[in-house]
Amino acid sequence: MISHGHAGPCRSKLCHKFALYRVSVRGFYSSIHSQPWLNLSVAVRKVESSGRDGYNDWMQKVDVVIVGAGPAGLATALHLVQRDSDWAARIIVLEKEAHPRQKLCGGGITPFGLGQLHQLGLTLAVPHERVRSVKISYLDLEVDFTAEPAVAVVHRPEFDAWLAQEARARGIRIRENCKVTGIERKEDGMLVLSTCGDYLAAVVVGADGSTGKTRRWMDLHRDSHSASVLEVFSAPQKATVEKGERAQIVFRFDPALDDVQGYFWRFPARKAGRPVYNFGVYDARLYRKERVNLRSVLDMELDTDPFTNGVGPVEGSPIHLFSPGNILAAERLLLVGDAAGVDPLFGEGISLALAYGKVAADQLAVAFARGRFHFRDYRRRIFFSPMGRYLSLRWLIAVVGYQIAHSRLKVRSLWWIVRLLVKREPRSYT
């Protein structure tokens, strides 16, 4: 029976939904009259939800959605805001976890990476180990690299949390615990679906790392290649701290004799302010051979390393490698950092991620100024940037070096090239 007088209790689902819709419409128009500054293109009410409690769902319209709040994504945002502070209101960064979050990483930041921070007006302000010496060895062949610092070693969760704090201080919005569940290309932009609401963006920046899904959703993962990494932490022996013997990083390429296309590393580091060692094995796997048991290689190296003092749990992760054939952009989409590809020679990520951010920010600024978002020029700008030249050289050395690394005779005959390249490494970030 339909009541024509005062409305009684609303018991049917249809009636309840109509009541909510009516309240929603009234509230929407009321907000317009009370807030005449409201830009109707910024927020669009979603009455029908896609499987969630839709009555509180909003689809925001923003210029740039950055997927991932790691060094690459945050550097992109920071460089944009450095250009013009108005960019802070035009960007949103979506991070699936909350800082500080766990991240497998050796934590080394080279002078090149410190220079990227310097360009942003940032000075490294987290506990870190300033390492003055790097030793690269293959059996009895050795080469040393010294600088002040040669590398700054951070604990990655602490570094990322600090960088996010610096971004927030400059007005950049970061939504944590916000998992992106899909990206759809629309006529007027990119629809980004997430657990904290949906966004219609003019451009999406994929900064979601080696295992991120942005590349796959946009079908940019063809012919991509991944390396394998295992790492473990260990407390240092007291004597090594007292003698000051911690201030050296070691890259030992002996595992190449066991068909590992990479090396064993030892990094002095700090974790929650305490001195630790970070040990690990990197395998680029550029040439498809039988998969090497990296755990047994790591255990063997740890047994012979004089600085091991009991180890914690072993962790592993794939690393997406840079290659000249990688797809780096598509219409309304840019990839940065590990999502675009890291150094295939050493697996270096942080320093290059920061540099990717600058190139991406430059491209975004140009695209919005022209109103064209095809990003056909992004690849060329990557390759001709200092970072691109750095990456291309590392890729070439990795392709040649890891093919012959199992041959002692060939490595000995070409070791002079290693010495030459080490001498060309920057000694300073200024």
N, C-alpha and C positions, 0 to 999 in steps of 0.2 A: 504494500500500500504506500502511496506517495503522500507525504505530509505537505500541506500547503501553508502551514503556519510555522511555528517555531521548530527549528530542526531538533530532532531527538538524537539519541546516540547513533553513531554511524557504525553499523555492524558489517556491511558487505565490503569486500575488497575494492570493488569499483567505486563505491561511495567514498571510502577512505582515501583512495588515490586522487579522486576529484577534489576532495577537501584540501589535501596537501598541495595539489596543483594551484588551487585558488589562493591559498595562503602564500605560495611561492610567487605567484604573479603580483599579488598585492604588495608583497615585500620588495619585489624587484622595482616596480614603478615608484614605490615610496622612496627607495634609495636614490632613484634618479632625481626626484624632486628635492630631496634633502641634500644631495651631493651633485650639483650641476656640473662639477668638473669631471664626473665619471665618463671615461671614454668607452663607449659601448663596444668598440672593437677589441678591447683588452680582455673582457671576460664574457663568455657566452654560457648561458645556463643550459645544463644538460638535464632535461626532464626525464628522458629515457636513458637508463644506465646500461652499460655493457657488462652485466653480471655482478656489479657491486651495488652497495646501498647508494643509489644515484641521487637522492634528494639533496645531498650535500656536495655533489660532484660539480666541479667547475673545469672548464677547458680554457686555460689561459692562452692568450695570444702574445707571444714574445718574439723578439728578433732572433735570438740565439739560444738554443738549448745545448749545453755541454754535458755529455754523458760520461761521468767519471770525474772524481775530485782528486786525481793524482797529480804529479808534477806537470804533465803535458796539458791537462785540462785547465788547471789553475793558472799555469803560465799564460795560456791563451787569454783567459779572462783578465789577468793582471796587465798584460801588454795592451789590451783594448782600453782598459780604464786609465792606463798611463797616457794613452793618446788623448782621451777625452773622458772626464769623470762622468759624463752623462751615460756612458756605456754601462755603468753599474746597474742602472734600472732596466737595461735592455737585455740582460743576460740572466740566465738561471743555470746553476750547476746541479746536476742530480747525481747523488752518490748512494749506491745500494747499501753501504754499511755506514757506521759512525766512526769518526776519527777519535782516537788512534785505532786503526784497523790493521789486522795482520797482513803483511805483504812480504813474500819471499824475494829477497834482494840482497846482494852483497853490500850495497850501501855506499859504494865509492863514487865520489864527485870529483872529477878532474878539474884542473885549472880552467878548462873550457867551460865546464858547468858552473864553476864559481863566477866566471865572467858573465854568464847569463843572469845569475842572481844580482850581480853588481849592476847590470843594465836596468834591472827593475828597482834599483835603489834598496836592495835587500842585502844584509850581512848575515851569514849563517849563525843562527842563535839557538841551536839545539846542541846537546852534548855530542861531541864528535872527536875523532882521533885525527890529529894533523900528522899525516905520514910524510916523511921527508925523502924516503927512498923506495924505489920499486925495483925488484929483481926479477928478470925473465930468464929462465934456464931451460935447457934441453940436454939431458945427460950431463956431460962435463962442460958444455958451452954455457956461458953466462954473459949477461949484459945488464948494467945498472943504470937507473935513471934517477936523478936527484933534483929536487926543487923544494921551495918553501911556500906552500906544501906541494908535494907531488900529487897527493890525493887527500881529500878530506873524507873520512869514513863515518857515516851516520847510521843510526838504527832507523830503517825505513819508516816504520809506523810513526815514530816521533817526528821525523822530517816532514812527512805528509801532513800531520796534524798542525805543525808549525806553519807550513805554507798556507793551509786552509785558514788558520787564524789571521795571517797577514792579508789574505784575500778578503775576509769578512771586515777587517779593519778599514778596507778601502771601499766598503759598501757593496761588495759582491754577494749575491744571494746563493747560499748553498743549502740544498735540501738533502739531509742525511737520512739513512734508512729508507731511501726512496728508490726502489728497484724499477728500472725500465723494463717493461714486458713486451714491447713491440714498437716498431716504427713503420709508418705507412706514408707513402708518397701521395699527396693530394694536389689538386690543381693550384691551390693558393699557398702551398707550403708543405711542411712535414708534420704529420700527426705523431706525437710521441706519447705512447701509453705508459703509464707508470702506476705504482701502488699508492702514490700520493696525489693523484690527479692526472689529467691529460693536458698536453700542451700543443698548440699549433704554432710551429716555429718557421720563420723564414729560412733558417739554416740550422742544421744539426752538426755539432762537432763530436766525432766519435773518439773519445779519450778513455775508453773502457778496457784498455790493456790487451795483453796477448790472448786471453781467453774470452774477451768481450764478444758480445753478439751483434754489435752494430755492423761489422763487416759482413756477417752472414745474412742478417736481415736485408741488407742492401745489395747482397750478392757481389761483394768485393773481395771475397776470400779465395778466388781461383788462383792456382799456382803459388799460393803462399807457402812458406816453409817455416817450421818451428824447430828450435833446439831443445835439448833436455838439460835440466839443472837439478842437482841435489845440493843441499847445504845443511850445516849443523853448527851449533855454537858450543864453545868450550871455555871454561874459566882458565885464565892464564896461570902459569906457574909463578909463584911469588918471586923467584930469582930473576925471571925475565923482566918483571916490572921494575925491580930494584936496580937492575943493570941498564935499564933504558933500551932493552933489545926489541921492544915492541914496535918501534917506529919504522917498520919496513913491511911492504906488501910483497908477496911472492906469487909468481905465476910459474908453475912447473909443468912443462909440456911433455914430460916423460910418458904420461898415459897414452900419447899418440902411438907408441909402440904396441899398445893393446887395441889399436883401431879406434881409439877415442879421438874424434876430430875436435880437440879442444885441450883442456888443461885442468890441473888441480890448483886451487888457490888457498892462500892463507892471508886473511885481513885482520889486523888489529882493529878492534871496534869498541864501542861503548853501548851498553844496553841498560836503560834506566840509570845512566850515570856511572855504572860499574864497568871496569875494563873486562873485555871478553875477546875471544878469537872467533872469527867466522871462517869456517873451512867449507870447501865445496868442490864439486866437479862440474865442468861445463862441456857439453858435447854438441857441436853445431850440426852434425849429421847432414852436411851439405851433399854428401854422396851417399846414395842409398846402399847401405850394406846391412849385414845382420845387426840387429839391435844389440848394443853392448850392455852388459850388466853393470850399470853405473854404481850400484850399491857396493858390489864387490871391489870395484876400482877405488871407490872412496874409502872403504874399510882398509884396503891395502896401503893407501897413501897415509891414512891416519896412523896406522901402526908404525910407519917409518918416520913420521914427522916428530921432531924433538920437542915441539911446543904443545903437543896434545896433553891435556890434563883432565881426562874424563869428558865425555861429550853428552849433549842432550839429544832430543829426538831428531831424526833425519827428516827433512821436508823436501818435497820435489815439486817442480812446476815446468810447463812448457814455456818457451819464449819465442814470440813471433819475430822472425828475422827480416831485416831490410834486404831488398833486392831491387835492382833497376827495373825489374818487371812488375813490382808490386803496384796494385791499383791504389792510389792515394786519395782520390776524390771522385765525386759524381755530382750531378746537379743537386744543389742545395745540401751537399754533404762534404765534410772534410774529415780526414783521419789524421790523428796526431799521436806522437809517443809510441808506445809499444803496439798500439793498434795499427800504426803505419809501418813499423819495423825498427828493430834495434840493431846496433852494431853486430854484425855476424862474426867478427874476429874475437872479441872479448865478451860479447853479450852486454856491453855497457848500455845502460838505459836512462838513468836520471839526468845526466848532463845533456844528452840528446833530446830527451823529453822536454826540457826547459827551452831548448833551441827550436824545436818544432812549434812551440807556442808562439814564438815571435813571428815566424813565417806565416802561420795560420792567421794571427791577428792582423798582419799587414794585408793578407788576402781578403779577410772579412771587411776591413775598412774600405778597401777599394770596391768590393762587390756592392756594399750598401750605398756607397757614394754614386755608383753607376746604375744601381737597380738591376744588376744582372748577376745571377747566382750559378752560372754553369761551372766556374772554377777550372776552366781548361788550362789556365796558366799556372795552377798550383804546382804541378809536377816540375815544370821548368824552374820555378822560383825555389823549390826545394833543392834541386840539383845544383843550382848556381849560387846557393847560399853557402856561407862558411861551413854550416852543418852538413849540407849535401856533399860538398867536396870531401869533408872528413869521413862521412859515411861511405862514399863511393870508393875511397882509397882503402878503407878497412874491408869493404866487401871484396875488392880485387885481391888483397893480400890473403883473405880467408879462402877464397876460391882456389888460389894457387897453392898457398901454404898447407892447407889441410889435405890436399891431394897427395902431397909428397911427404907429409909429416911422419909417416911410418918408415920412411927410408932414411937411415942415419947418414948415408953418404950424400944424398941430395941436400939434406938440411945443413950438413957441414959446409957444403960448397956454396950455399946461399946465405950463410949466417951473417955475412957482411951487410946484407940488405937490412936485416933486423937491427944491427947497430946503427945504420944510417937513419932508419925510420925513428928509432928511439931519440936520436940527437935532434930530430925535427919536432919533437913533442914540445908544446908550449911550457915554459917554466913559470909563467905568471899569468894571472887572469886580468891584469890591468893593461 
